[in-house]
Amino acid sequence: MALLTAAVSIPSLKPPPCSASISRENCKQASKLQLAVFFGSLYLLAIASGGTKPNISTMGADQFDDFDPKEKAQKLSFFNWWLFTVFSGILFASTFLVYIQDNVGWSLGYGIPTIGLGVAILLFVVGTPFYRHKPPNGSPFITMANVIVAAIWNWRLPLPNDPNQLHELDLQNYSKNGTFKIDSTPSLRFLNKAAIRRVSSDPWRICTVTEVEETKQMVRMIPIMVCSFIPSAMVAQTHTLFIKQGTTLNRSIGSHFKVPPASLYAFVTISMLLTILIYDRIFLKIMQRVTKNPRGITMLQRMGIGMICHVLVMTVASQVEKHRLHIAAKYGSSAHEQKELPLTIFILLPQFILTGVADAFLLIANNEFFYDQAPENMKSLGSSYFTTSLGIGNFLSTFILSKVSEITKRQGNGWILNNLNASHLNYFYALLAVMSSVNFFLFLLISKFYVYKAEVSDSIQVLTDELKKKKSKA
């Protein structure tokens, strides 16, 4: 961020301004050094985000003691409030900072978050002695690779009927290292062959039952992660096509102010923040009484509700676009001219608001699920499943958009053209609604066979018993 701020502030690091009297072709281009500094800072930001995002939420959740029922109860709400703070920052950036950048200058617009990050680093360093730190236990990728290679190496050997005959360390080895022993399970039996006892200490030939079960837990989550790709691709539409729709509509409020189309994304954030508040303070309490589950509903159920909301988002967006195209045809917007239509931009609000509701269910449930279901030694890797699904979803959105555009243009009736009034975005949104529906039913099938990992303590059972006692007293 400091480099990015310098790139827009120091005269030698930015090209000279291009005045209105000079044609765009004659403006002085940025030098290689200026381009290197600017894009280098953006790539550094990407690397920094990849390193911090899966770890900050993991470290935050690690501050709660799973063996203390009171702290366990607080941990169940942690991801709600974690993403509440994240999206509060997004709301600040997409409103106040955007205004500063457009009306005051880029130096201050980038300087404010740079200072904010400096303060955050200071707070982090000062607080370090007070955090609970989990000692590193080696690379989870190496552990998983060991198990897979050992299982393949031993594939000809018969599995013993008694799981106790598989290779495992003594319990004191785990308590000494602050880790947890995991008992053998019958799922993904092939991987159990990695723990068949043999005369070898090579980790590529023999692994412990705990290492096998840790690998199983990470593998079991992969189908759920794959099911999150399509919803992540749906979210990408709010930054792209939804905004482009807004450029064709009447954005005036009064006689002096025009709504920037990109600012509509703020309604996604506001909707999400309100939904989180309602969920944590009202919906959760009601569902705890009904289900006797301290989480209210399971993480997979919460994800499913979010996916249903995404189907509704695309269905509503398709109908709104159908109406917008009807107005465009009525007022004679041609294929060569994209006029501003006499239709308020606020007709797009339902699809933005519903997206915020969907995110409040799906994004938070995804984040919590991949953290919670990951083995104790692989929490950061589990959290990275969440950020990976978001990244792949964005690439998938680009792929779907380009392929649909290419195929429909070839057929002579393009769905996605530069002129939206000559396009058929309603068909494209309907296609996304169908894809979301198919993905939801696939998710239902996968989640039906998913087995949650065992809790490391009985604290969740204590909370369940307390809910039952409250119910019986009522």
Salt bridges, closest charged atoms under 4 A:
ASP62 OD1 - LYS134 NZ 3.69
ASP66 OD1 - LYS72 NZ 3.12
ASP66 OD2 - LYS75 NZ 3.25
GLU71 OE1 - ARG132 NH1 2.74
GLU213 OE2 - LYS216 NZ 3.01
ASP280 OD2 - ARG281 NE 3.94
GLU321 OE2 - ARG324 NH2 2.80
GLU340 OE1 - LYS258 NZ 3.64
GLU368 OE2 - ARG295 NH1 2.43
ASP372 OD1 - ARG295 NH2 3.09
GLU376 OE1 - LYS134 NZ 3.19
GLU376 OE2 - LYS379 NZ 3.66
GLU376 OE2 - LYS453 NZ 3.64
GLU406 OE1 - LYS403 NZ 3.89
GLU406 OE2 - ARG410 NH2 2.79
GLU455 OE1 - LYS72 NZ 3.14
